[in-house]
Amino acid sequence: MRKIGLVFIVTVLLWSSPVWGKIYIDINSPAFQRFPVAVPDFKNLGEQDDTKKLSIKFSNSLAEALKMTGFFRIIDKNAFIENRDVAGITADTVNFHDWSIIGTEFLIKGGFQYSNENLSAEFRLFGVVEGDLIVSRKYWGTLDEIKIMVQKFTGEILLALTGEQSVFGTKIAFTGKKGKTSDIYTINFDGSDLVKITNNKSLTVLPHWSRDGKQLAYTSYRRLNPDLYVIDLSNRKVKTISRFKGLNLSGPWSPDGSKILLTLSKDGNEEIYILDLETKKLNRLTNDPAIDVSPTWSPDGSKIAFVSNRSGSPQIFVMNVDGSKIRRLTYEGRYNTSPSWSPKGNVIVYEGAANGSFQLFSIAEDGSNFVQLTFENGGCEYPTWSPDGRYVAFSSREKGKIRICIINSNGLNLRVLHEKLGMEAIYPSWSPRLQLY
Amino acid sequence: MKRNLKIAGILLLVLGLSFVFMAGCAKKEVVKEETLMAQDERAAEAQAAEKEVLPQEQEEAQTTLEEKERLLQEAAAFADVYFEFDKYDLNTEARETLRQHADWLVNNTEFEVILEGHCDERGTREYNLALGERRSESVRDYLLNLGIDTGRLTTISYGEELPLDPAHAEEAWAKNRRVHFVVVTEKK
């Protein structure tokens, strides 16, 4: 993948604008109305004809990226009334009344120059009501870096309007299963760049990213037992972490990156442990003849949510990181599993049985604010949060196909991550922010 | 005439020499032959002795191998033990099946068992890895109680990853909620 090439996109701040609108609209609120934005075709600022149709390539790519974030409503191009021959791409050349009248609040104007394989592009985001410039950027690169320029600017837009960058610079690891064997893959947030990570010729499950995004922990049956391994993504070197008798189920890494949660059955039944990866010290947290499994950290590392059937059927419990103060969290429904704690703190998303299928639910840490997020016919399972706490990826069963989907944390904007994987996609795990470009 | 005499003379000489030679060699040859014979005899005796031993051992080895094959085939047909959804307790039928398997294991101590725990496709994959392990542990505990040595029992869970019947209906699910027995010869 041309990751190295991406480094050479040079960006320049055309206008140092203070962060616009310090009171950010709560985009996670169910009442949030998506930002209406117009993205007209880019202007050819060079002298040569636009034989590559870059004018449309830029606007289409940008509209697609904005739509993918789930926070924008793209105004139909057919509604535009601006006179394209007269209007320019700077504030003094735009008639904002032409835009406010068609119902858009935001306008993105862009221009490009392309000659001798060199491409440069300018992007400007305007607030239509005030008629002011919010954020602008200029990028230099090559033709096949248009998508990257577009995704970078989308990140700048989100930062200016919502206070936080996009997640285009993140990946999702998952297990791809064909028949009786499975391996770990990674894929970008936009569904591009599918990469196969392991080559085990056996079952490979439960990938979990390290906090610096450089390693993946996982459980593999390559030595005829579910054992725990860690792979270094830069050189694909594999370390054996845990090979006890019985289960060695991989779990999430601690917020400070030094420890990993795991489920072992070596002491007679399934219990949750913390392993310090540096000192190799193993600390047992649960001590109950019931099944205890599927642990997840709170973002400050002080608590752990997990699954236990100690009250008769699988439910979600919360305990302190030393194993004390165990309390039950879920009381609705008779089967609640797969908790995933939002990086923003207060919300836990999990999988629960509902009317014959499994769906995703969210609940606050104190048990309040119980919400059903998905209503898919085939069911949804194994949720994982994005690092900004705005999206949840999960595995969905629809018409016999098992695929990774992404949904906004308010339950809207469901998107299939990749339609044609050719294998069952399960056990998704969302990476931290990576330095992709 | 002279020529003939010469030839005769040479022939006589050769004959004479060869007799002398042969006389000397003969002894050695005899000796050699004797030695050889002795060696041969000893070898033959040894071989005969071996031949007496080998067939018996070979026969024994042969029967043991055939017998092992037969027993393994028998064990390959071991019935699975089934469970209710989200449960790992053994019902009456399960316990009866396990008693039969235990009898077989008690009578054939050179074999070990891998207890594979499986689940149906419903519910969480990760939870099912634990549930499958719990099912195989249930079976192991019961076999331990019936006197099978702990060293002969290994558990492994596959969760819902390796169903017997991939169909999405209760008949298939019921078959998948199982512990499956893999009997192997003892690892020494």
Interface residues (C-beta under 8 A of the other chain):
Chain A: K177 K180 S182 L203 V205 L206 Y221 L224 N225 P226 K245 G246 L247 L249 T263 S265 G268 N269 E270 I291 V293 S294 V307 N309 S313 P314 Y335 T337 S338 E351 A353 F358 E381 Y382 G400 I426 Y427
Chain B: D86 R122 G123 T124 R125 E126 Y127 L129 A130 L131 E133 R134 E137 T154 T155 I156 S157 Y158 E161 L162 H168
